[in-house]
Amino acid sequence: MKQLSAALWIIQLFLLHSLLAPHAANAKVPNPLNEYAMRTWTTAHGLPHNSVNAITQSSDGYLWLATWEGPVRYNGREFAVFDDIQITQMPEAGALDINVHPNTGEIIAAGPRGGVVFFNGQQWRPLQFGSGYAYETVVDALQRLWVATSAGVYRLDTSGKVDFFDVSKGLPENTTIRIALVSGANNQQQVWAGTRGGLAVFEPSTGHFAKVNELPTAQIREIRQLHDGRVAVSSDDGLFIQQSTGEFKPWPVAVKGPITAIVEGPEGCLWVGTFEYGVGRLCANQQEWLSVEQGLPNSHVLDIFRDRENNMWVSTHGGFAQFRAALFTSFTPHHGLKGAYARSVHVDNEGTIWVGTNDGLSYRKNGRFVGLDKEARLKALSVLSIASDDANRLYVGSYTEGVLQLQDGRITAQLNRDNGLMLNEIRVVKPIPGSDYVLVGTPNGLYVTEVRNGQFVIVKHFTSADGMASDFVHSLTLASNGDLWVSSTSTLTHFKTSNSRFDWKPEAVNLEEFTRARNIFSGINHQQRLWLATDQGVLTRDLSSGTWQWLGRQQGLPFEKVFTINFDTQANLWLGGSRGIIRVSAEQLEQWLSEEIKLVTHKLFSEADGMKSRQITTGGLASALDTEGHLWFASAVGAVRVDPSQYNTHKNSAPPPVIESVTHDYGVLEATAELPADNTRTAFNYVALGYQMPEQIEYQVRMYGYDSQWINREDNLTTEYTALPPGNYRFAVRTRYPGENWSQPTEFSFSKAAYFYQRPWFWFVFAIALIAFVGGLVHWRIRQLEKMRARLQAMVHKQTLELEQLALTDSLTGLANRRAFDQRLALEVKNSTRHQTPLSVGLLDLDYFKEINDRYLHAGGDIILTQVAKLIATNAREIDLVARWGGEEFAIIFPDTTQAQAAKILERIRLMVEQLEVPEVSEDARVTVSIGLVSSQSAMSSDAQQLLKLADRMLYQAKKGGRNRLSIYQADDISG
């Protein structure tokens, strides 16, 4: 019996592998589902409705969405909504299905009331039949349209003939929500219908459907033929796979709930959607699920679609999401991280990855981050640096708790003001290898400490009095020769080794001798060289010769301020700054060091490569190399991981752009057409239909016959030409992702007519009949003046519009001004009322700003105002509006945001303002902010004036309560 059981177990494993991985022989284990780069879109981004019922891609590359407000076309940057039924000729605006005709390329949209329409890119063509819901459509090889509806199945041929199939013609139930084409033996096409009573297959010989009795009598949710010919069918009773014999077998592993959508992913796994559990992925050796807790807009999945770039699109009742495999992966609170703003990453001696954020400490375990909060002091720890010693004890430098020593997740020692420190703020901590000594960098100098019997003991304290260039310690770098290099935000100090332990002789480095760099953020020892990340690029020192070299913008870097520096296992250089991550190859770096080349080539990475935020932070340290060769970076939105070995497999190629329209003074210009001679403006609208990160795509244009070279347009999607002379023209546009090659150009040819007086024959006629035409010439000139006047009026109108736009911007801070704020608030109030979504408003006022102006004059006050404005704008979200409300007052609108969500953002802003340093004004220049917050929910009102009044009242309470605080309105708040 035991042998029989073992044999059955082996057979089950074989069947499981054959079902889950039809082509797993050469398949690479895919990245975990929650490590894919994910983006989401909702009504806040331009969708007319959050329920996206279906997704498809047209032959020219547009994504089409079926929503309850009609078909929607998405080009990667903008949503075009077709909700006017006078134009689409649909019975009502809602669309339940969207499809592409396999022969004509027309878009087929189906919706309620039996409505199906065809769109050829210019016109909509209705096809009316029945009156029930039209759930799904397919077009067979004979060009017949099959429609699954709530009344049954309709078949419409090209002549207009309509056939109807219901239970009388073999359907198990009339309500049919799925219709699919399946290629059978000898490529014979079959029509499968999924009904509430089971699955049926159409038999052409009888003209009837026949029920598939092998499957349970339950509602069919999805039918999908896989690339190897097998068919996956989901019903309310489970997921089934049709074998090569035609037999259906249940999916061998239990899955979550009824499956609503099935798509084969690029890695060979099945991506499935459910009602309650979000999206799942079923692979040969694993089953993964991702729901709202991991960032999905909604757990009810309506459709899954795989586009030409192998992006996976998941539509839900709460919007839709894009998943894509990218070079970089961001780990955020959705992955278990405590807090989003990461300051430090560290890999300990056992290979464990640690991430410190402004909200706590986390470590990576079994592919997921776990917050370390066993003790009260760890629950909301603001981490600035992380390091570990030879015994794998962890040292955490914090903002308010000093230095913590941890072992097995427990605090075993602490150094703070209670036992010798002047401040609890620890910028960097570094154990000395081979000893129990720990270096502690603070704003008040460098401490040499020793851990004895669970206690930190201060051995020595170095300050500027001992020869340091500055007391403020920002980074510590131990060189291979034993020297210590200590940096601050404005200086560098060299601690030379001596025969006696810690008898270092600090010497300030005169940076002016070889670099413009002043702020040094971090350092690393690599291949007998010291490498420093600075505000002017990279400084490196040959430890044997003592010579310095400087790698900055003039040597080929795209920007100069870099916060962290590291090397991968192949000695490629990786730099992180607020504008992204830079890679310089080992070959380029070696040639530059040996002075074979003066300029290095690089690759700059940003959100287009999978990061949630390109902004790398300044921690101690903000980058680390793990035991698998991955590099980790601390960013403003989580921890970022990159696998350098995959660098060459993730190069993005932007697709050639589509020229969407060409307009001129009198309307739309068709290709090869001729512009009128008096046309003054020609505008070209274009877009690249790529979805890896369309906002990062760069554009260049060139008008052959007018431009002598390609013109950079950055991310602008419109180019205008004015007063083109007569002639033949060819407009070209091309695209690329930053740092990649340009695509093939897309071109548009046209011509412009000449005025009659510009033609050669005119001069001959003019010479002969000059006198006869004098009167006509005068009359003609008058007409030209009238046209010129019209053009001038148009130009004045355009300038007026531009001035009105300037009137909405604050000239000092670049933020929206009071007028723009009032306009936006009125709009958001309407949206909040219409969609019943929360709306929050915050008012911020700088405390004692008159004293700041008195102390630093108005010029200094303006600098502080500008810095605070930049800080607020950086920490607000893209959907929020930040405005300068008054002199030292700011205001923020939080659309579709609860009071608690807004409070978290404002509290972060308040803390960061409190920590803000403005060395341009003074080293001790500081400012705080008082904040009042109210939401439409707490105020029980969406009236704009009422929200402002309550927010102002809360601001007054914050001022009255001592300033530098956030006051939140509650419904029962009657104070003030």
Summary of the structure (lengths in Angstrom):
residues: 976
radius of gyration: 33.4
end to end distance: 82.0
largest distance: 119.4
contacts: 3278
relative contact order: 0.05
helix: 21%
strand: 38%
